[in-house]
Amino acid sequence: MASGKSTVGAEFVRLGCSLLKADELGHKLLEKSGECYEAVVAAFGRAILDADGKIERRRLAMVVFNESGALEKLNAIIHPVVFAYEQRWLQSQVVPIAIVEAAILVETGNYKNFDRLIVTWCPEELMVERAMARSGWTEAEARRRIARQMPIEEKKRFANFLIDTSGTMESTMEQTRAVYIALRRL
């Protein structure tokens, strides 16, 4: 979260790769017409809905990140659907490089379904700053969400490629292009 993966993903698209954003897919699944809407409302109650009956993600997040076992319950509903979609999407791609952008690929074990793993990373303090600026969260909210993810130093051990996004944008783009060239050579 807030590690620069969307910025890196956009550069991969500019270079000619296909990109699937797992978070956006997850959001679509929570829409009223989405495949997971009914199950999530049944699991977490109508208090997560706005006046129009839509799942208000901030309300859902308050439950998920504050109640023991709630995140696991939500993931058990959404992840199987997301993982199945990702596999269908990957099989349909005709470009040489297809990338799935996902925040918790290692934590879920789903990284094993991919040929290579690219981990974008930056120091936690920068992740907190970015999350607060992007989402309007308090520092406590940002830290609570980051704490629910695997520590970045541990996640880095799973990576085939690392992209440090804590420097300049040009540095991040140079690293991304280097990974792209390495992937093209495979």
C-alpha positions as CSV (number, residue, x, y, z in Angstrom):
1,M,0.0,0.0,0.0
2,A,1.3,3.4,-1.0
3,S,4.6,1.9,-2.2
4,G,4.4,3.2,-5.7
5,K,3.0,0.2,-7.5
6,S,0.4,2.2,-9.5
7,T,3.1,4.6,-10.7
8,V,5.2,1.7,-11.7
9,G,2.2,-0.1,-13.3
10,A,1.4,3.0,-15.4
11,E,5.0,2.9,-16.7
12,F,4.7,-0.7,-17.6
13,V,1.6,0.1,-19.6
14,R,3.4,2.9,-21.4
15,L,6.1,0.4,-22.3
16,G,3.4,-1.9,-23.9
17,C,2.5,-4.3,-21.1
18,S,-1.0,-5.3,-20.1
19,L,-2.0,-4.4,-16.5
20,L,-4.8,-5.6,-14.3
21,K,-5.4,-3.7,-11.1
22,A,-6.6,-6.2,-8.5
23,D,-7.8,-3.4,-6.2
24,E,-10.0,-1.9,-8.9
25,L,-11.4,-5.4,-9.6
26,G,-12.1,-5.8,-5.9
27,H,-14.0,-2.5,-5.8
28,K,-16.1,-3.6,-8.8
29,L,-17.0,-6.8,-7.0
30,L,-18.4,-4.7,-4.1
31,E,-20.7,-2.6,-6.4
32,K,-24.4,-3.4,-6.1
33,S,-24.2,-5.4,-9.4
34,G,-20.9,-7.0,-8.3
35,E,-20.4,-10.7,-7.7
36,C,-19.5,-10.2,-4.0
37,Y,-22.0,-7.5,-2.9
38,E,-24.7,-9.8,-1.4
39,A,-22.2,-12.0,0.5
40,V,-20.3,-9.0,1.9
41,V,-23.6,-7.3,3.0
42,A,-24.7,-10.6,4.6
43,A,-21.4,-11.0,6.4
44,F,-21.0,-7.4,7.7
45,G,-24.6,-6.0,7.9
46,R,-26.4,-3.1,6.4
47,A,-24.5,-0.6,8.5
48,I,-21.8,-0.7,5.8
49,L,-24.3,0.7,3.2
50,D,-24.9,4.3,2.3
51,A,-28.4,5.8,1.8
52,D,-28.5,4.3,-1.8
53,G,-27.7,0.8,-0.6
54,K,-24.1,0.9,-1.9
55,I,-21.3,-0.4,0.1
56,E,-19.4,2.5,1.5
57,R,-15.8,1.3,1.5
58,R,-14.7,3.6,4.3
59,R,-17.4,2.1,6.6
60,L,-16.5,-1.4,5.6
61,A,-12.8,-0.6,6.2
62,M,-13.6,0.7,9.7
63,V,-15.1,-2.7,10.5
64,V,-12.5,-4.7,8.7
65,F,-9.5,-3.0,10.2
66,N,-10.8,-2.7,13.7
67,E,-12.6,-6.0,14.4
68,S,-10.6,-9.2,14.9
69,G,-11.2,-11.7,12.1
70,A,-13.1,-9.3,9.9
71,L,-10.4,-8.8,7.4
72,E,-10.0,-12.6,7.0
73,K,-13.8,-12.9,6.6
74,L,-13.8,-10.2,3.8
75,N,-10.8,-11.8,2.1
76,A,-12.5,-15.2,2.1
77,I,-15.4,-13.7,0.2
78,I,-13.5,-11.6,-2.3
79,H,-10.1,-13.3,-2.9
80,P,-11.4,-16.5,-4.6
81,V,-13.3,-14.4,-7.1
82,V,-10.4,-12.1,-7.8
83,F,-7.9,-15.0,-8.2
84,A,-10.2,-16.8,-10.6
85,Y,-10.6,-13.6,-12.7
86,E,-6.9,-12.9,-12.7
87,Q,-6.2,-16.4,-14.1
88,R,-8.8,-16.0,-16.8
89,W,-7.4,-12.5,-17.7
90,L,-3.8,-13.7,-17.8
91,Q,-4.8,-16.6,-20.1
92,S,-6.6,-14.2,-22.5
93,Q,-3.5,-11.9,-22.9
94,V,-1.6,-11.8,-26.2
95,V,1.1,-9.3,-25.2
96,P,4.5,-10.6,-24.1
97,I,4.1,-9.2,-20.6
98,A,1.0,-9.1,-18.6
99,I,1.1,-7.7,-15.0
100,V,-1.3,-8.0,-12.1
101,E,-1.0,-5.1,-9.7
102,A,-1.9,-6.2,-6.2
103,A,-1.1,-5.0,-2.7
104,I,-1.2,-8.3,-0.8
105,L,-0.1,-10.9,-3.4
106,V,2.5,-12.4,-1.1
107,E,0.3,-12.4,2.0
108,T,-2.4,-14.4,0.2
109,G,0.0,-16.9,-1.3
110,N,-1.3,-15.9,-4.8
111,Y,2.2,-14.9,-5.9
112,K,2.8,-18.6,-6.5
113,N,0.5,-18.3,-9.5
114,F,2.8,-15.9,-11.4
115,D,6.0,-16.4,-13.3
116,R,7.8,-13.5,-11.6
117,L,7.2,-11.1,-8.7
118,I,8.0,-7.4,-8.8
119,V,7.9,-5.7,-5.4
120,T,7.8,-1.9,-5.3
121,W,8.9,-0.6,-2.0
122,C,9.8,2.5,0.0
123,P,10.4,3.2,3.7
124,E,7.3,2.9,5.9
125,E,7.3,6.6,6.8
126,L,7.0,7.5,3.1
127,M,4.2,4.9,2.7
128,V,2.3,6.6,5.6
129,E,2.8,10.1,4.1
130,R,1.6,8.9,0.7
131,A,-1.4,7.0,2.1
132,M,-2.5,10.1,4.1
133,A,-2.1,12.5,1.2
134,R,-3.8,10.1,-1.3
135,S,-6.7,8.9,0.8
136,G,-7.2,11.6,3.5
137,W,-6.6,9.0,6.2
138,T,-5.3,9.9,9.6
139,E,-1.8,8.8,10.5
140,A,-3.3,6.1,12.8
141,E,-5.5,4.8,9.9
142,A,-2.6,4.6,7.5
143,R,-0.4,2.9,10.1
144,R,-3.1,0.4,11.0
145,R,-3.6,-0.6,7.4
146,I,0.1,-0.9,6.7
147,A,0.5,-3.0,9.9
148,R,-2.0,-5.5,8.4
149,Q,0.4,-6.2,5.6
150,M,3.6,-8.2,5.6
151,P,6.6,-6.1,6.6
152,I,8.3,-4.8,3.5
153,E,11.6,-6.3,4.4
154,E,10.0,-9.8,4.6
155,K,8.1,-9.2,1.3
156,K,11.2,-8.2,-0.5
157,R,12.6,-11.7,0.1
158,F,9.9,-13.2,-2.3
159,A,10.7,-10.8,-5.1
160,N,12.4,-11.6,-8.4
161,F,12.7,-7.8,-9.0
162,L,12.7,-4.9,-6.6
163,I,11.9,-1.3,-7.5
164,D,12.7,1.3,-4.8
165,T,10.3,4.2,-5.2
166,S,11.7,6.4,-2.5
167,G,13.9,8.4,-4.8
168,T,13.1,10.6,-7.7
169,M,10.4,9.8,-10.2
170,E,13.2,9.4,-12.8
171,S,15.0,6.9,-10.6
172,T,11.7,4.9,-10.3
173,M,11.2,5.0,-14.1
174,E,14.7,3.9,-14.8
175,Q,14.3,0.9,-12.5
176,T,11.0,0.1,-14.1
177,R,12.5,0.2,-17.6
178,A,15.4,-2.0,-16.4
179,V,12.9,-4.6,-15.1
180,Y,10.9,-4.4,-18.3
181,I,14.1,-5.1,-20.4
182,A,14.9,-8.0,-18.1
183,L,11.4,-9.4,-18.5
184,R,11.6,-9.1,-22.3
185,R,14.7,-11.1,-22.3
186,L,13.1,-14.1,-20.5
